[in-house]
Amino acid sequence: MDKRISELADQFNSLTIKKQMRILAYKASLSRLYYREIMEEFEKTLLQAILDKYNHNVTHMSLDVRLHRNTITAKMKKYGIRERKKKTR
């Protein structure tokens, strides 16, 4: 990766989430996407990241993010995110 890009990525990562979101919102406002598309992409990406963090344990995720598990499951269905199969011993 280009050294300058690496430096910019490090600077971005050091910003607060609100500042990062301002940058992303600004860039999104310049795109040719509709508001709904931008919001859906953000929600899908955020949902996937949080599911990964909780290893797709919807119950634990639900308690920590304060979103009902049925709502999470409905959003997973909406965005085509599959539940991970449980490992058998």
C-alpha positions in Angstrom: 0.0 0.0 0.0 1.1 3.5 -0.8 2.8 5.1 2.3 0.6 8.2 2.1 -2.6 6.1 2.0 -1.3 4.1 5.0 -0.7 7.4 6.9 -4.2 8.7 6.0 -5.8 5.4 7.1 -4.0 5.7 10.5 -5.2 9.3 10.9 -8.7 8.2 10.0 -8.6 5.4 12.6 -7.4 7.8 15.3 -10.5 10.0 14.8 -13.6 9.6 17.0 -16.5 7.6 15.4 -18.5 10.8 15.1 -15.7 12.5 13.1 -15.3 9.4 10.9 -19.0 9.4 10.3 -18.9 13.1 9.3 -16.2 12.2 6.7 -18.2 9.3 5.4 -21.4 11.3 5.3 -19.7 14.1 3.3 -18.3 11.5 0.8 -21.7 9.9 0.5 -23.4 13.2 -0.1 -21.1 13.6 -3.2 -22.0 10.2 -4.6 -24.8 9.5 -7.0 -26.6 7.2 -4.5 -29.9 7.9 -3.0 -30.3 8.6 0.7 -32.2 5.3 1.2 -29.4 3.3 -0.5 -26.7 5.0 1.6 -28.6 4.3 4.8 -29.3 0.7 3.9 -25.7 0.0 3.0 -24.6 1.5 6.3 -27.1 -0.5 8.3 -26.2 -3.7 6.5 -22.4 -3.1 7.1 -22.9 -2.2 10.7 -25.2 -5.2 11.4 -22.7 -7.6 9.8 -19.8 -6.1 11.8 -21.7 -6.4 15.1 -22.8 -9.9 14.3 -19.2 -10.8 13.6 -18.2 -9.3 16.9 -20.7 -11.4 18.8 -20.0 -14.5 16.6 -23.6 -14.3 15.3 -25.0 -14.8 18.9 -28.1 -12.7 18.4 -29.2 -13.0 22.0 -25.9 -11.6 23.4 -25.8 -8.9 20.7 -29.4 -7.9 21.4 -28.7 -7.3 25.1 -25.5 -5.3 24.4 -26.8 -3.1 21.6 -30.3 -2.8 23.0 -32.1 -3.9 19.9 -34.7 -6.7 20.2 -33.5 -10.0 18.8 -36.6 -10.3 16.6 -35.6 -6.9 15.1 -32.1 -8.1 14.5 -33.4 -11.3 12.9 -35.7 -9.4 10.6 -32.9 -7.1 9.5 -30.7 -10.1 8.8 -33.5 -11.5 6.6 -33.9 -8.1 4.9 -30.2 -7.9 4.0 -29.8 -11.6 3.2 -27.4 -12.2 6.2 -27.5 -15.8 7.1 -27.2 -17.2 10.6 -24.0 -19.2 11.1 -24.3 -22.8 11.7 -23.5 -24.0 15.2 -20.4 -26.2 15.4 -21.2 -29.7 16.5 -18.7 -31.7 18.6 
